[in-house]
Amino acid sequence: MTELNEGKRGEIVDRVIKTVEARFYDPKFNGVDIRGRLESAKPEIIRKSAVEDFETAVNEALKELKTSHVGFFHESKPRVAGRIAISATFTRGQTKEGERWVFQDVHPSGPAARAGVAPGYILLRLDDRETTPPGAPSFPLGSVKVLTILRPDGTTSRVQVEVPGSKSKKQPVVVPGSVVSAKRLENGIGWIKITMFPGMVGVEVARDIGAAVRDLGCDRLIFDLRGNTGGGVGCIRLMS
């Protein structure tokens, strides 16, 4: 692993500032002057010689944006958004425990679903650490995480989620065991849920979508794309 001197760490902080200003439609998103915040904290940040400490210091500044899916991580620890890593999405919600992350979409046969997590469950702790917005839960690929969850009935439990590793470091993707699920509803309506479009070409997911449509044999269809993580061109099959 290449060690970064203070000069290199300073260059990285400058690039973070430029990236935020380029990617956010409002450089002062949520009323936060991120350039001013990072520049004022820069002397303290660049003194952090350890990778973990440097990473933490930058992330603490970015938290002031008060938005999810923003983070600064070292490439030696491949991490992706929770919706991709554990096949589940979160939404911020006010609960009796205060503001928490609430599971919104839990894709069938994904890591979260296999652990017994369901939509509406509230995430209280991640590995015994309080987890509250805006800090997004982190699920490093190939790790095992213990979640303390609060169910709608008021009971709590600890579940273990095994986060799969990734075959590619450049494009870390976790594919659930079943991407397409379908069932027949009332009045001749079919329901097909597609959690993602894996693969560069998407031949398999295209085949599964076609098979679901054929097997349901319904006059009307509902395609459920809630929490879909995107992917390759398999979506063309859906559009056709």
N, C-alpha and C positions, 0 to 999 in steps of 0.2 A: 504494500500500500504506500503510495507517495505521500510524504509529509508536506504540508503546506506551511510556508512561512507567513509572517504577518502581511507582507505585500500581496501574496496570492490570495489570502483570505479577504483582504480589502477589495481586491478585484472582483471576488465572488459576490461580496455584499453589493457592490456597484451594479453588477449584472442582475442581482435579485431586484434592485430598485427599478432598473430599466424594464425588466420583465413584467413586474406588477403594473407599471405605468402603461405598458404597451397592451397588456391583456385585459385590464379593467377599463370599462368605458368611462369611468370617472376616477381620475388619479387620486381623488380624495374620497374614495368609496367609504360610505357609512360615516362621513365626517372626519375620517382619519387621514392626516397628512403622512402617508407611509414613507415618502422620501425624507421628510423632516425627522420622522421617528427613527428610521434606520441610520440616517446620517449622524444624528445626535448620539445614537447607541453604538455607532461603528467602532470608536476607539476601544470600548469595552468588549465588543464582540470579537474583534480580531485578535485580542489577547488570549482568546480561548484556543489553546494549542491542541487539545484532545479533540478528535473527530466528534465524539458524542457531545462534548460541551459546546463546540462551535455550532453543531446542528441544533441543539436545544436553544441557544441564544438567538439564532436567526428565527426559529419558529416562535419564540416568545414575542418577538416584534411583529411577526406576521399575524399572530392571534388577534391583534388589535383591529384587523380588518373586519373581524366578527363575521366571517363567512366560512363555509365548509369547503372541502376539496382543495384547500390551499396548504401546501407544506413544503418543507425543505429537508431532503434526505440524502444521505451518502449512498453512492451506487453499490457499495459493498453489502448493503442490506436491502434487497429488492422488495419494495412495498408498493401496494396498489390500493386504490379506494376499496373500502369495505364491501361495496356492492359487487365488486369484481372478485375480491379475495374470498368472501364467504357466501356469495350469491344472495345477498340481502341488501336492502336499502333502509336508510334511517330518515326520520323526520324529527325536527325539534318540537317538543311538546311540553306544555305545562302540566305537571303531575303533582300528586300530594307530596312527592319527594323534591319538588322544585322543578326547574327546567331540566329536562333529560332528553336523551336520544331514545326515540321509540321506533321499534321495528315496523316498517311499513310494508315492504314486499319481501317475502321469503320464498325463494324459488324452490320448487320441488326437487328433491335429491341433491341439493347443494349442501355445503358444509354446515350452514346454520340450521337448515331443516333437519339434517341427519342428527344434529345435537338436540333436537326437540324444540327449537325456537319457532314461534309462530307470530304472524302479524299482530300488532297490538301489545306485544311484550315490551317492557321497559328495561333498558340497560342501566343498571346501577353501578356496577364496578367491572373493571377489566383487569384481571390478575390482581385483585384486591386493591386496585387504585380507583378512586372516584373518577367517573368519566362523565363530564358535563359539557354541553355546548358552550362556546363555539369550537372547542378542541375536538376534532374528529377522532373516533376510535381507530387505532392502528393495528393492522393484522399482517405482520411480515409473512411472506410466503414461506411455507415449509415449517411454520411454527405451530405450537399447540397453545391455545388461549383458554383461560377459565373465565366464564362470564357469570356474573351474578345478575339474575333477571327477576323482575317483578311481573307477575301474571295479572290479567284483568280481575281475577277473583281475589286478589290481595295477597296471595302466597308468593314466597320467594324461593328460589333454588339456584344452585350453581351447576352450570353445564360446561362441558369441555368441547371446544370446537377445534377440530384438526384442520388447519389451513394447508391445502395442497401446495406442493412446490410448483415451479414453472419450468417448462422445457426450454423457454427462451428468456434470456436476461433482458434483451432489448425490448421485447413486447410481452411482458408478463401477463398471461391470461389463465384464468381458472375456468374450466368448462364443467358445468354440472353434469351429473350422470344422465339426466333427461332434459333436453332443451325444449322439446315440444310436448305439451300435455293437452288432452282434449276430453270433453264429455258432452253428452246430449242433455240440454235443458228442456223445459216445458215448451209446448206449442211449436215443436219442430225447429227449435233454435239450437245451433251448435256453438260451443265455446271452445276456443283454441288459444292457449297461452304459449307465448314464445318468449323465453327468458333472454336469449341472445342469438346472434348470427355468427357462430364460430367458423373458423377456416377462411382462408383467403378467397376461395371460390364458393364455399358453402354448399357443396353438393349434398352432403348428408342432411343438413337441416332443410334444404329444399325438398329432398325426398320425403322427409318426415312430415313436412307441412302438407305436401300433396297427398300422402297416405292418410293423414288425419281428416282432410276434407272428404276424401273418398269414403272412408270408413264411417264417418258420421252420417253422410247422405242427407244432410239437412237443407231446407229451402233458404234459411237465413243463418248467417254466421257472425259471431262476435270474436274479433281478434284482440286478445288482451296483451298489450305491449307495456303494461305498467312495470317499471323497474328494469326494462330491457337495457342491457349494457352495450348494445350495438355489436359491431363486428365486421364481417366481410360482406361480400355481395350476395349472400344467401337471401338478403331482404328482397332481391329482385323477384324471387319466387312468390313472395307475399304480394308484391305489387302487381304481378301478372294475374 
